[in-house]
Structures are given as structure tokens and as C-alpha cells.
Amino acid sequence: MQTMKLIQKFIYVNGSGKNMQIFLEPWAEQFEIPPGERAEISVHAPSESVDGILEIEQLEDGLIVYGYEGCVVYSTLRGGDLPPSE
């Protein structure tokens, strides 16, 4: 029997006139999204994690995405991986 994979996706659009940050927790990863850009966030987890809850917190300068146990979070901008903020 093949294990199913749960995939959740959402798009974050930076509609502000300034750079915004996306923080991925608990991995302590941070990415910068320029004004007018769209970032895709994908959460992959085994089907056993179906009870996992993805929490998103809006900040003044971006948002925090809190993953759950067993998930892996990917972020892309214009089809490529987002480079970490420095």
C-alpha cells in the first residue's frame, strides 16, 4: 500500500511598497519578498500528519509560517527557490 502525501499550498502577495519578510518556523529560515512579488509556500507532509495545523501570523513587516511535526515547508519566488535573507 502506497503512503499518500498531504500537500498544502498558498500564495503570499506583497502588496506593500516595501520589502516584506517570510519567516519559516521552527526552522528559523527567513526570506525577503520585494514589493509586488508573489511567493508560493508549499507544505508537504505524510498522510499521518493530516491533523497538522499550519499557523500563519501577520507581522508589520511580513508573516511567520509555523510548520507542524512531520512537515517540510518549501518557498518559491518566480518558480525558483527563495534565497535566504542575509
N, C-alpha and C positions, 0 to 999 in steps of 0.2 A: 504494500500500500504506500503510495507516494504522499509525503507530507506537503500540505498546502502552505503557501506563504501569504501572509497578510501584507498588503501594500497600501499605504495611505499617502496621498499627495495633496499639497496645497500650493498656491501661488501667492507670493508676497510682492505687492507693487509699492515701490517707494514713490508716493505721490507728493512728497515734500520737496522743498527746494534745496535740501542739504543731504549729505551722505548719512545713511542710517546703518545701524549695526544689527546683525542677527547673531545671537548667542545660542549655541547648542550645549545644553546641559544634560547629563553630568560630565560631558567630555571636555568642557572648558574651551570649546572652539569658538572663534569669533570671526565674522565675515562682514565686509563693508559692501553696502548696496548703494551705488550712485543714484542721484535724483533721476526719476523717470524710468529706472530699470525694474525688471521683473525677475525675481528669484524663485526657483521651484524647489520646494522642500519635499523629499520623499522619505517615508519611514517604512522600513522593511522589518518584518518580524515573523517568526514561525507561527503557525496557526494556533499553537498552545497559548500564545500571548494575546489572544483575541480580547481578553479582558483588560489589556493595557490601555491606559488613558493618556493621550497626548495633551499636555498642558501648554498653552501659549499665553505669555504675559506681555502686554503692550507697555513699552517704555517711552519716555520723551524722545529718545534718540534711536529707537529701533524696537526689537522684540526679543524675548527669550523663548526658545522652544525646549521644553523639558521632555526628554525621552523617558521610556519606561524599561523595566528589566527585560532583557532579551531582544530589544530592538536596535537597529542600526539606522542612523539618520544621514541622508545624503543631501547636499545642497548644490544647485547648479545655477549658472547665470549665462544666458545666451547659448545654452546647450553644452557648456563646459563646466568643469568643477569650479566652484568658487575658491579663489585663493584666500588663505587666511589673512586677517588684518594684521598689520605689524604694529 
